[in-house]
Amino acid sequence: MNLQPTTYDLQTKRGFTLVELVIFLSIVVLVATLFSSGLSVYRDSQALSTSAETIVSAISTARVKTISSEGGGQFSVYFENGRAVVFSGTIFSGASSSDKEFKTENAVIISAINLAASPNTMVFQKIIGQTQNYGNIILSLKSDSTKTRTVSVGKTGEVSRQ
């Protein structure tokens, strides 16, 4: 009797099972969700910082133009939601081609304007650059009003942001 060992053809199957594909897709979705929420927080933080810098730039521009007596005039900043406008003079008319507009990011609003002696205009004094309209401009996110940045201006016209 001739006994030969039985051999089995153990050919490996190629491909993925449905369970493996579902697990893989679940992991990809989870990682994408975590990444996008972190990116959103970063984007909002950057929008606030950029908008605060825009407001600081508007105030600094008006102050420097006044100190240097550009055009022999006095410059001021008018604040309203979404923008700050640097203009010549002390009363904002809103229609001059010489006005320079500084816009905040779309995701950001000016939530409070707390200025002494004026509700929304900061006027600088010629040559010395001081202002009687010192105070704070508070910026916040449209989507989350608890996230804020504050731009502060002292009597001397010096600007800081927090």
C-alpha positions as a Markdown table, in Angstrom:
| # | Residue | x | y | z |
|---|---|---|---|---|
| 1 | Met | 0.0 | 0.0 | 0.0 |
| 2 | Asn | 1.4 | 3.3 | -1.1 |
| 3 | Leu | 0.4 | 6.1 | 1.3 |
| 4 | Gln | 1.1 | 9.5 | 0.1 |
| 5 | Pro | 0.5 | 12.5 | 2.3 |
| 6 | Thr | -2.5 | 14.6 | 1.5 |
| 7 | Thr | -1.7 | 18.1 | 0.4 |
| 8 | Tyr | -4.1 | 21.0 | 0.5 |
| 9 | Asp | -3.8 | 23.9 | -1.9 |
| 10 | Leu | -3.8 | 26.8 | 0.6 |
| 11 | Gln | -4.1 | 29.6 | -1.9 |
| 12 | Thr | -4.3 | 33.0 | -0.2 |
| 13 | Lys | -7.3 | 35.1 | -1.1 |
| 14 | Arg | -6.7 | 38.7 | -2.0 |
| 15 | Gly | -8.9 | 41.7 | -1.1 |
| 16 | Phe | -10.6 | 43.1 | 1.9 |
| 17 | Thr | -13.7 | 42.0 | 3.7 |
| 18 | Leu | -16.6 | 44.3 | 4.2 |
| 19 | Val | -15.8 | 44.5 | 8.0 |
| 20 | Glu | -12.3 | 45.6 | 7.3 |
| 21 | Leu | -13.5 | 48.3 | 4.9 |
| 22 | Val | -16.1 | 49.6 | 7.4 |
| 23 | Ile | -13.5 | 49.7 | 10.2 |
| 24 | Phe | -11.0 | 51.6 | 7.9 |
| 25 | Leu | -13.7 | 54.1 | 6.8 |
| 26 | Ser | -14.7 | 54.7 | 10.5 |
| 27 | Ile | -11.2 | 55.5 | 11.5 |
| 28 | Val | -10.8 | 57.9 | 8.5 |
| 29 | Val | -14.0 | 59.7 | 9.4 |
| 30 | Leu | -13.0 | 60.0 | 13.1 |
| 31 | Val | -9.6 | 61.4 | 12.3 |
| 32 | Ala | -11.1 | 63.9 | 9.8 |
| 33 | Thr | -13.6 | 65.1 | 12.4 |
| 34 | Leu | -11.0 | 65.6 | 15.0 |
| 35 | Phe | -8.7 | 67.5 | 12.5 |
| 36 | Ser | -11.5 | 69.7 | 11.2 |
| 37 | Ser | -12.7 | 70.8 | 14.7 |
| 38 | Gly | -9.1 | 71.7 | 15.7 |
| 39 | Leu | -8.7 | 73.6 | 12.4 |
| 40 | Ser | -11.9 | 75.5 | 13.1 |
| 41 | Val | -10.7 | 76.7 | 16.5 |
| 42 | Tyr | -7.4 | 77.8 | 15.0 |
| 43 | Arg | -9.1 | 79.6 | 12.2 |
| 44 | Asp | -11.4 | 81.5 | 14.6 |
| 45 | Ser | -8.5 | 82.5 | 16.8 |
| 46 | Gln | -6.6 | 83.8 | 13.8 |
| 47 | Ala | -9.7 | 85.8 | 12.6 |
| 48 | Leu | -9.9 | 87.5 | 16.0 |
| 49 | Ser | -6.2 | 88.3 | 16.0 |
| 50 | Thr | -6.1 | 89.5 | 12.5 |
| 51 | Ser | -9.2 | 91.8 | 13.1 |
| 52 | Ala | -7.6 | 93.2 | 16.3 |
| 53 | Glu | -4.5 | 94.0 | 14.3 |
| 54 | Thr | -6.6 | 95.7 | 11.6 |
| 55 | Ile | -8.2 | 97.9 | 14.2 |
| 56 | Val | -4.8 | 98.7 | 15.8 |
| 57 | Ser | -3.6 | 99.6 | 12.3 |
| 58 | Ala | -6.5 | 102.0 | 11.6 |
| 59 | Ile | -5.9 | 103.8 | 14.9 |
| 60 | Ser | -2.2 | 104.0 | 14.4 |
| 61 | Thr | -2.7 | 105.3 | 10.8 |
| 62 | Ala | -4.9 | 108.1 | 12.0 |
| 63 | Arg | -2.6 | 109.0 | 14.9 |
| 64 | Val | 0.5 | 109.1 | 12.7 |
| 65 | Lys | -1.2 | 111.2 | 10.0 |
| 66 | Thr | -2.3 | 113.6 | 12.7 |
| 67 | Ile | 1.1 | 113.9 | 14.3 |
| 68 | Ser | 2.8 | 114.4 | 11.0 |
| 69 | Ser | 0.1 | 117.0 | 10.0 |
| 70 | Glu | -0.5 | 115.2 | 6.7 |
| 71 | Gly | -2.4 | 117.6 | 4.5 |
| 72 | Gly | -2.3 | 120.1 | 7.3 |
| 73 | Gly | -5.3 | 118.4 | 8.9 |
| 74 | Gln | -6.4 | 116.3 | 11.8 |
| 75 | Phe | -7.4 | 112.7 | 11.4 |
| 76 | Ser | -10.0 | 110.5 | 13.2 |
| 77 | Val | -11.2 | 106.9 | 13.2 |
| 78 | Tyr | -14.9 | 106.0 | 12.9 |
| 79 | Phe | -15.9 | 102.6 | 14.2 |
| 80 | Glu | -18.9 | 100.6 | 13.2 |
| 81 | Asn | -19.6 | 96.9 | 13.0 |
| 82 | Gly | -17.2 | 95.2 | 10.6 |
| 83 | Arg | -15.0 | 98.2 | 9.9 |
| 84 | Ala | -13.0 | 101.2 | 11.0 |
| 85 | Val | -12.7 | 104.2 | 8.8 |
| 86 | Val | -9.8 | 106.7 | 8.9 |
| 87 | Phe | -11.0 | 110.1 | 7.8 |
| 88 | Ser | -9.8 | 113.7 | 7.7 |
| 89 | Gly | -11.4 | 116.0 | 10.2 |
| 90 | Thr | -13.5 | 115.4 | 13.4 |
| 91 | Ile | -16.9 | 114.6 | 12.0 |
| 92 | Phe | -17.5 | 111.5 | 9.9 |
| 93 | Ser | -19.6 | 112.1 | 6.8 |
| 94 | Gly | -19.1 | 108.7 | 5.2 |
| 95 | Ala | -18.8 | 109.9 | 1.7 |
| 96 | Ser | -15.2 | 111.1 | 1.1 |
| 97 | Ser | -13.0 | 109.4 | -1.4 |
| 98 | Ser | -10.0 | 110.2 | 0.8 |
| 99 | Asp | -11.4 | 108.0 | 3.6 |
| 100 | Lys | -9.5 | 104.7 | 4.2 |
| 101 | Glu | -11.5 | 101.7 | 5.3 |
| 102 | Phe | -10.1 | 98.9 | 7.4 |
| 103 | Lys | -12.4 | 95.8 | 7.4 |
| 104 | Thr | -12.5 | 93.1 | 10.1 |
| 105 | Glu | -12.7 | 89.4 | 9.2 |
| 106 | Asn | -16.2 | 88.2 | 8.2 |
| 107 | Ala | -16.3 | 85.9 | 11.2 |
| 108 | Val | -15.7 | 88.8 | 13.6 |
| 109 | Ile | -17.9 | 91.7 | 14.8 |
| 110 | Ile | -17.2 | 94.8 | 16.9 |
| 111 | Ser | -19.3 | 93.9 | 19.9 |
| 112 | Ala | -18.6 | 97.0 | 22.0 |
| 113 | Ile | -17.2 | 100.4 | 21.5 |
| 114 | Asn | -16.4 | 102.0 | 24.9 |
| 115 | Leu | -14.9 | 105.5 | 24.2 |
| 116 | Ala | -14.9 | 108.5 | 26.4 |
| 117 | Ala | -16.6 | 111.6 | 25.0 |
| 118 | Ser | -17.8 | 109.9 | 21.8 |
| 119 | Pro | -19.9 | 106.8 | 21.0 |
| 120 | Asn | -17.9 | 105.7 | 18.0 |
| 121 | Thr | -15.3 | 108.2 | 16.8 |
| 122 | Met | -11.7 | 108.6 | 18.0 |
| 123 | Val | -10.3 | 112.1 | 17.2 |
| 124 | Phe | -6.5 | 112.8 | 17.6 |
| 125 | Gln | -5.1 | 116.1 | 18.5 |
| 126 | Lys | -2.7 | 117.8 | 16.1 |
| 127 | Ile | 1.1 | 117.4 | 16.6 |
| 128 | Ile | 0.8 | 115.6 | 20.0 |
| 129 | Gly | -1.4 | 112.7 | 18.9 |
| 130 | Gln | -3.4 | 112.5 | 22.1 |
| 131 | Thr | -7.1 | 111.8 | 22.2 |
| 132 | Gln | -10.0 | 112.7 | 24.4 |
| 133 | Asn | -11.8 | 109.6 | 23.0 |
| 134 | Tyr | -9.7 | 107.0 | 24.8 |
| 135 | Gly | -11.2 | 103.6 | 25.7 |
| 136 | Asn | -11.7 | 100.1 | 24.4 |
| 137 | Ile | -13.0 | 98.4 | 21.2 |
| 138 | Ile | -14.1 | 94.8 | 21.9 |
| 139 | Leu | -14.1 | 92.3 | 19.0 |
| 140 | Ser | -15.9 | 89.0 | 19.2 |
| 141 | Leu | -16.6 | 86.0 | 17.0 |
| 142 | Lys | -20.1 | 85.9 | 15.4 |
| 143 | Ser | -20.3 | 82.2 | 16.3 |
| 144 | Asp | -19.1 | 82.5 | 19.9 |
| 145 | Ser | -19.4 | 85.8 | 21.7 |
| 146 | Thr | -17.3 | 84.6 | 24.6 |
| 147 | Lys | -14.2 | 84.6 | 22.3 |
| 148 | Thr | -13.0 | 88.2 | 22.3 |
| 149 | Arg | -10.0 | 90.5 | 21.8 |
| 150 | Thr | -9.8 | 94.0 | 23.2 |
| 151 | Val | -8.0 | 96.9 | 21.6 |
| 152 | Ser | -7.3 | 99.7 | 24.2 |
| 153 | Val | -6.3 | 103.3 | 23.5 |
| 154 | Gly | -5.0 | 105.5 | 26.3 |
| 155 | Lys | -5.2 | 109.3 | 26.5 |
| 156 | Thr | -1.8 | 109.6 | 24.9 |
| 157 | Gly | -3.1 | 107.7 | 21.9 |
| 158 | Glu | -1.0 | 104.7 | 22.5 |
| 159 | Val | -2.7 | 101.5 | 21.3 |
| 160 | Ser | -2.5 | 98.0 | 22.9 |
| 161 | Arg | -4.4 | 94.8 | 22.3 |
| 162 | Gln | -5.3 | 91.9 | 24.7 |
